[in-house]
C-alpha cells in the first residue's frame, strides 16, 4: 500500500515536471511488478496485494486532489499579491 502510494505519487510529480507519458506508465508498472514478486515469494496472498493496491491508489488520488488544490490556492494568492502592488 505504501509502495503503491509512493510510486504513483512520485510518478505524478515527475510527470507534472517533465510531461513524459512513460513516467506514468513506470509509476503503475513498478508497484505491479513489486506486488507480483511479493506473491511469488509467498509473503502475501493475492487478496492482500489487491486490497493494498486499491487502497494505495485511492490514497494517491486523494493526495493528488490535495496537491492540486493547494497548488491552485498558492497561485491565486500570488496573482492577487502582484495585482495589489
VOGU-3710 file (C-alpha; in Angstrom, 3 decimals, decimal comma):
1> xxxxxxxxxx> 0,000/0,000/0,000  2,707/2,469/0,966  4,844/1,456/-2,013  1,936/1,883/-4,389  1,110/5,303/-2,994  4,736/6,408/-3,087  5,473/5,286/-6,644  2,208/6,596/-8,079  2,521/9,991/-6,405  6,202/10,252/-7,337
11> xxxxxxxxxx> 5,268/9,451/-10,941  2,570/12,126/-10,816  5,016/14,753/-9,528  7,642/13,810/-12,100  5,023/13,886/-14,850  3,987/17,380/-13,749  7,601/18,481/-14,170  8,704/16,678/-17,355  5,416/15,863/-19,218  6,601/12,419/-20,430
21> xxxxxxxxxx> 3,933/9,715/-20,605  6,399/6,892/-19,905  6,814/8,258/-16,371  3,162/7,482/-15,613  3,487/4,003/-17,080  6,548/3,358/-14,946  4,683/4,618/-11,879  1,975/1,997/-12,438  4,225/-0,816/-13,650  6,713/-0,709/-10,783
31> xxxxxxxxxx> 4,178/-1,285/-7,954  2,518/-4,001/-10,033  5,812/-5,853/-10,501  6,690/-5,431/-6,835  3,334/-6,882/-5,834  3,841/-9,860/-8,132  7,202/-10,510/-6,510  5,606/-10,467/-3,055  3,091/-13,107/-4,122  5,814/-15,180/-5,808
41> xxxxxxxxxx> 7,999/-15,164/-2,694  4,958/-16,155/-0,630  4,976/-13,195/1,730  1,448/-12,025/0,806  -1,735/-13,505/-0,575  -3,117/-12,100/-3,847  -6,106/-10,671/-1,964  -3,724/-8,720/0,301  -1,970/-7,301/-2,741  -5,233/-6,339/-4,435
51> xxxxxxxxxx> -6,544/-4,631/-1,311  -3,260/-2,794/-0,729  -3,050/-1,686/-4,363  -6,660/-0,449/-4,312  -6,236/1,428/-1,056  -2,879/2,837/-2,161  -4,375/4,067/-5,423  -7,267/5,709/-3,566  -4,819/7,363/-1,167  -2,708/8,577/-4,088
61> xxxxxxxxxx> -5,763/10,086/-5,793  -6,575/11,873/-2,535  -3,021/13,214/-2,362  -3,274/14,443/-5,952  -6,505/16,297/-5,180  -4,951/17,934/-2,107  -1,770/18,787/-4,045  -3,715/20,390/-6,888  -5,969/22,362/-4,554  -3,015/23,674/-2,545
71> xxxxxxxxxx> -1,070/24,429/-5,708  -4,005/26,351/-7,224  -4,589/28,254/-3,999  -0,948/29,338/-3,890  -1,157/30,536/-7,484  -4,257/32,628/-6,749  -2,604/34,198/-3,719  0,472/35,122/-5,735  -1,652/36,637/-8,516  -3,596/38,711/-6,017
81> xxxxx> -0,375/39,935/-4,407  1,035/41,083/-7,716  -2,101/42,921/-8,815  -2,441/44,784/-5,498  1,062/46,229/-5,699
//
